[in-house]
Amino acid sequence: MTARTDIDRDSLDDFGQHDLTFEGETKRVYVAGTGPGVVVMTEMPGITPHVARFARWVRDAGFTVWMPSLFGRDGAAPTIELAGEAMRSTCVRREFQAFAAGEQSPMALWLRRLAAHAHQRCGGPGVGAIGMCFTGNFALTMMLEPSVLAAVMSQPSLPFDDPAGTFVSPDDMGAVKQRLDNDDLTVLAYRFEGDTFCRAARFEAFASELGDRFVATVLPDSAAGDRGWVGVPHSVVTTSLIDEAGQPTIEARDAIVRYFAERLQLASRPGDSAARQGRG
């Protein structure tokens, strides 16, 4: 796999840019690659160079990446200042707050519409999705969209004030479990052992709800590289990833890509995709 990134700033100029409207909300989406669609949802504080690097790895493995701009400054390196700015502006938005009140989140609905759109554009049996940190929980509820066949939660961090919380309403959790059982699907999840934003209690809660449909991997803190602005082992496939053969974070990245390939039948159905790079 190859990737191009400037850690201080990423122009994202190898992605097509499209303004897409679903549920009455318009957001910019960065698109690149060919093959089955994979929705890559950014972590805080936004689409950083490390997030874009991961998206390129997925693209280079034979997928069309759909990377929506949900918050922050696209392409900027993560800093404490930018994180604070993104957190202040995002946490008050109803689209991110709704689950806390047991309501269906407008953001979750928007992301499902994006997945359906990606499937329509790319063809194939379905699409994959990965959420990180602030968006980690959304990857799970995207399984309520029938076209989503593979979902990955990387260090899902909401709600911040309840380490054992799932940020998924009881109705949605029940519907996700039924869908996973009916279609014989699994959801992958990753975290570092000492992550204080995504604690063991949260994975235990997901496991209690989903049983063996929830496949969790906990990496030792020694496997984390740069701890970034959060100051703890946290971002499994982005900031904390050590880009060296044999590293646990590289093995996690490769396992995620294999999971997408298996679920989306990349090897056995290479002609299914109608997508072209930058196509919206």
Secondary structure, DSSP 8 states (H G I E B T S, - for coil): ------SSB---TTSEEEEEEETTEEEEEEEEESSSEEEE---TTSS-HHHHHHHHHHHHTT-EEEEE--SS-TTB---HHHHHHHHHHHHT-HHHHGGGGT---HHHHHHHHHHHHHHHHHBSS-EEEEEEGGGHHHHHHGGGSTTEEEEEEES----TT-TT--SS-HHHHHHHHHHHHHHT--EEEEEETT-SSS-HHHHHHHHHHHGGGEEEEEE-GGG----GGGTSS--TTTTT---STT-HHHHHHHHHHHHHHHHTTTTT-TT-B---TT--
